[in-house]
């Protein structure tokens, strides 16, 4: 998934074992489908929790 606000998406890298054998892995962003106010209208968006927190703080 991808955050509709900041564009954050999955990142790729390696798991590295004790023997230094590398295997591919992914880091997934914490993305939720939620309803927020965008330009005075309610919209369902995929939003990461960091952006959701910022939206909440800005609304206060």
HUURKA-V84144 format. One record per residue. OMEGA is omega as a letter, one per 20 degrees, with the letter a starting at -180 (999 if undefined). NEAR is the number of other ideal C-beta (glycine too) atoms within 12 Angstrom. D_FIRST is the distance of its C-alpha to the first C-alpha in Angstrom with 1 decimal. Layout:
# HUURKA-V84144
OMEGA,NEAR,D_FIRST + OMEGA,NEAR,D_FIRST
This chain:
# HUURKA-V84144
a,18,0.0 + r,19,3.8 + a,26,6.9 + a,24,9.4 + a,25,12.2 + r,20,12.2 + a,15,9.6 + r,22,8.5 + a,18,6.2 + r,18,7.3 + a,13,11.1 + r,13,13.7 + a,12,17.2 + r,14,19.9 + r,15,21.3 + a,12,24.9 + r,10,27.5 + r,6,31.0 + r,8,32.3 + r,9,29.9 + a,10,28.3 + r,12,24.8 + a,13,22.0 + r,13,18.5 + r,14,15.7 + r,14,12.2 + a,14,11.3 + r,15,8.0 + r,24,7.7 + a,19,9.0 + r,24,6.8 + r,22,9.0 + a,16,10.0 + r,24,13.4 + r,15,16.3 + r,25,17.7 + r,15,20.6 + a,17,20.0 + r,7,23.4 + r,7,25.2 + r,10,23.1 + r,11,20.8 + r,17,17.3 + a,14,14.3 + r,24,11.3 + a,25,7.8 + r,30,9.3 + a,27,9.5 + r,19,12.8 + r,18,14.7 + r,27,14.4 + r,27,15.2 + r,19,18.2 + r,17,19.3 + a,25,19.3 + a,15,21.3 + a,10,23.7 + a,12,24.3 + a,11,25.2 + 999,7,27.9
